[in-house]
Amino acid sequence: MTTVLNVEAVNRSFGERQVLKDVSFSVGTGRLTGFVGANGAGKTTTMRIVLGVLGADSGTVSWRGAPVTRAARQSFGYMPEERGLYPKMTVGEQIVYLGRLHGLSAADARQRTTALLERLELTERAGETVEKLSLGNQQRAQIAAALVHDPELLVLDEPFSGLDPIAVEKVLAVLRERARAGAAVLFSSHQLELVERLCDDLVIIADGTIRAAGPRATLREQYTLPRYRIEVDGDAGWLRDEPGVTLTELDGAHAVFDLTPGADDQTVLRSALARGPVRAFAPVRPTLAEIFHEVIQ
């Protein structure tokens, strides 16, 4: 992974209230970075500082190893959580217009707009004004607006809000395509199951402080409890009497159990094998929701 965006020790206050406290994380090319936290945790403020909409009280934001300039931000794409399109303009006109603001020629802006609307299944809505669109279609139009200039960095604040399941799948596919093409993608969402499916890297923020950050697989390993799932022939109830084992689930031949400190999973496996065939035995990896709730406590 090549790191392109670095947020380093960023602080920000509004009046007497400090909303960001030494926030640091990075985003890499070709990577989808999920940025998660409760309402008021600091996600939107951080994104606005990255984009230059707000200034930091202290700390730095760098792009490709240098301070972020206005020219660099021309290569960024941004979708705010709030509806930000002009309600009286048609969808097609608006996306072309925004592409032109990012420096595209009229022909390129029209070509990219046509391709994006087709990809997001909005072609039939191109001539409609934004205010006449459903909330889900407005959301897709905003995503098209953020993508039209083929940004190197894509910053999306709650991109899945208001989308039905089919539209969510469509947007997921588009974001994956952009990452495979080399874009760096930073997105926030309250829908943790979607973040888990989509992200390569994860940043968790709570009360303005980064509580965890890194590749998704690494965090899952880091926060894995000494918990195991086993499937045997017959009843697994014998695990109740196994030293160091605490059963958390038992359903006939299937069981989930925790190990006390110092207990050995291989000892449990040998005990199981002594009783007959073992069909499955593996550690239980935590979900993103479980990691999130653990680190924000």
C-alpha positions, 0 to 999 in steps of 0.5 A: 500500500502506498500512503497518500493521505496523512492526518497527523495529530489534528486538534479542533475546538468549537468554542470551549468544546474540543471535538478532535484530540490528536487525530492521526490516521492514513489512507492508501491508494487502492484502499477503501478506508472505513471511518466509523464512530457514533454521532458527534464523534468527530467524523464529519469535522475530520473530513472537512479539515481534510478537504480544507472546508475547516481549518485545524487548530493544530496538526497537519494534513498532507497529500503525497508527503506535502501539505495539501494545496488548493491544486491538490484538492482539485483532485479530491472528490467529496460527498457531504452527508447533507444534500448539496446539489442545486435543487432546480438544476437537472441531474445531467446539467449539474454533474457536467457543471461540477465536472467543469469546475474541476477542470474538465473540458465540456466534452469530457464532462459530458462523456463522464456524466453519461457513463456515470449515470448509466453505471449508477442507473440514473440515465432515465433521470438525467433530465429531471431536476434534483428536487423531483428525485427520490432521496435515494436517487438524490444520493446516487446523483451526489455520488456521481457528482463526487466521481465525475472528475475521476478523483485521486482521493474520494471522501464520502460522508454517509454515502449509503444513507437513504439507499435501498439494498439494490442501490447499495450494491450498485454503489459498492460495486462502483467504489470497488472499481474506483479503488481497483483503479488506484483511487484512495477512498475514505468513507464514513457510515453507521452501517457497520455491516456494510463497512465490514464488507467494503473496507480494507482499512478501518479507523474508529473514532470516539469522543474526538479520539482515534481508538483503533486504526489499521487494516481490517484483518489486523484489527480482527486479529488484534481484538480476537478473544480466546474464543473457539467454535467446535463441531463434533460427532455427538453431544459437545456437553462434555466441554462443561467439565473441561479445565479452562473452558467456559461455554458460551453456546451449546447446541448438540454437536456445535459449541462456542467456548472461551478459554481462561488465561493459560488454557491451551486450545490444543489441549481442548482439541486433543480431548475432543479427538479422544472422544471421536471425530472433530468436524470443525475447530477454529477461533471465532473472529470478532465482527466489526460491530463487536470491535467497535463496541469494545474499543469505544467503551 
